[in-house]
Amino acid sequence: MLKLAKRYHVDVLQAITWNYSTAILLTWLIFKPQLTNLQAAPIYNFAALGLLLPLLFVVLATSVKVTGIVRTDIAQRLSLFIPILAAYFVFGEELSVLKIIGISIGFAAIICSIPWQKGKGARATSGSWFYLLVVFVGMGIIDVLFKQLSAFKAVPYTTSLFIVFILAFICSLILLIIKIARKKTKFSFPHIVIGWALGAANFGNILFYLKAHRALATQPSTVFSAMNIGVIVLGTFVGLFIFKEKLSTLNKFGIFLALVAIIVITNSSY
């Protein structure tokens, strides 16, 4: 959807803002979150996610503009290193030999699936490394924060999700108002509709990500790896068959390795 937004010159920040309004509404209608007894709620976790989710979208857009799609893609995908390290050092997961093999294959798949060929968007300017570093660290931290959120038992995760969406909406709305005040954009109904559609996908994505962490509470590396590698596989197939993108032999080998990695990681979880 973001690829289509770029093609049709949609204001990404505006779409992201309204995406959170839909996510809030769906969470409220489907799960009826209880907003009582929140004294023990992980406020700092909520605040961090509420800020990072929309802000990272802005950084991603800037990174693509300054450093190009290829370099930004590399930083985003390699951020898997952070939650995998957190699974071992923070969450105390014991990594079996089979799981380490699967994760290693997964990293090889990530590297092979990256479009290394330089294109028009693969330019870089002075200080552009900063945006790549923020993308790398930010994506990894968000994964870890969602894992912590799923592990917190005092507040239902659907309630936590509802609060995070509200905070993210407020943050992105402030950014949008600032942008409008500077006359860099204006409210547009098509942007709102696109944002609503994006919100439905975003809601399902984060909801099932949290469910996966709940179901595999003692194996966070499985969730981190499967999600990141799975995104590569599905995203590549969508690009190939819907957007008619070209894949190199190395990219195709990367897809094969990603499928192998998912099978190995899944089997190591039982």
QUIHURA-V374909 format. One record per residue. PSI is psi in whole degrees, 0 to 359 (999 if undefined). BURIAL is 1 if it has 24 or more other C-alpha atoms within 12 Angstrom, else 0. Layout:
psi | burial
PSI | BURIAL
PSI | BURIAL
This chain:
psi | burial
321 | 1
329 | 1
318 | 0
324 | 0
319 | 0
319 | 0
321 | 0
18 | 0
45 | 0
139 | 1
108 | 1
319 | 1
320 | 1
319 | 1
318 | 1
319 | 1
309 | 1
339 | 1
321 | 1
331 | 1
321 | 1
318 | 1
320 | 1
312 | 1
315 | 1
319 | 1
319 | 1
315 | 0
320 | 0
321 | 0
352 | 0
60 | 0
140 | 0
124 | 0
28 | 0
163 | 0
50 | 0
14 | 0
325 | 0
8 | 0
145 | 1
78 | 1
316 | 0
325 | 0
315 | 1
311 | 1
319 | 1
314 | 1
319 | 1
328 | 1
315 | 1
320 | 1
305 | 1
324 | 1
323 | 1
329 | 1
319 | 1
316 | 1
319 | 1
314 | 1
319 | 1
319 | 1
318 | 1
320 | 1
320 | 1
318 | 1
344 | 1
161 | 1
320 | 1
308 | 1
321 | 1
320 | 1
319 | 1
313 | 1
320 | 1
317 | 1
323 | 1
353 | 1
348 | 1
336 | 1
320 | 1
307 | 1
330 | 1
317 | 1
322 | 1
325 | 1
325 | 1
312 | 0
331 | 0
313 | 0
359 | 0
28 | 0
137 | 0
120 | 0
118 | 1
164 | 0
319 | 0
320 | 0
321 | 1
320 | 1
315 | 1
317 | 1
320 | 1
317 | 1
322 | 1
317 | 1
321 | 1
321 | 1
318 | 1
313 | 1
319 | 1
331 | 1
347 | 1
134 | 1
91 | 1
342 | 0
137 | 0
136 | 0
191 | 0
329 | 0
2 | 0
48 | 0
165 | 0
146 | 1
172 | 0
130 | 0
6 | 0
339 | 1
332 | 0
317 | 0
321 | 1
320 | 1
318 | 1
319 | 1
313 | 1
307 | 1
317 | 1
314 | 1
317 | 1
317 | 1
320 | 1
317 | 1
314 | 1
319 | 1
321 | 1
324 | 1
315 | 1
322 | 1
319 | 1
333 | 1
349 | 1
115 | 1
340 | 0
334 | 0
129 | 1
140 | 1
334 | 1
326 | 1
317 | 1
318 | 1
317 | 1
315 | 1
317 | 1
317 | 1
319 | 1
313 | 1
320 | 1
322 | 1
315 | 1
315 | 1
312 | 1
327 | 1
321 | 1
315 | 0
320 | 1
318 | 1
319 | 0
318 | 0
321 | 0
320 | 0
329 | 0
3 | 0
35 | 0
350 | 0
177 | 0
157 | 0
136 | 0
128 | 0
319 | 0
323 | 0
321 | 1
316 | 1
316 | 1
319 | 1
320 | 1
316 | 1
318 | 1
324 | 1
323 | 1
318 | 1
318 | 0
319 | 1
311 | 1
321 | 0
306 | 0
323 | 1
310 | 1
337 | 0
316 | 1
320 | 1
320 | 1
319 | 1
326 | 1
316 | 1
328 | 0
55 | 1
328 | 1
2 | 1
61 | 1
330 | 1
329 | 1
316 | 1
313 | 1
312 | 1
311 | 1
320 | 1
310 | 1
316 | 1
321 | 1
321 | 1
321 | 1
312 | 1
307 | 1
317 | 0
322 | 1
318 | 1
321 | 0
315 | 0
323 | 0
311 | 0
334 | 0
314 | 0
2 | 0
38 | 0
152 | 0
140 | 0
138 | 1
170 | 0
323 | 0
320 | 0
317 | 1
321 | 1
325 | 1
321 | 1
316 | 1
315 | 1
323 | 1
317 | 1
318 | 1
317 | 1
317 | 1
317 | 1
315 | 1
314 | 1
319 | 1
315 | 1
331 | 0
350 | 0
356 | 1
999 | 0
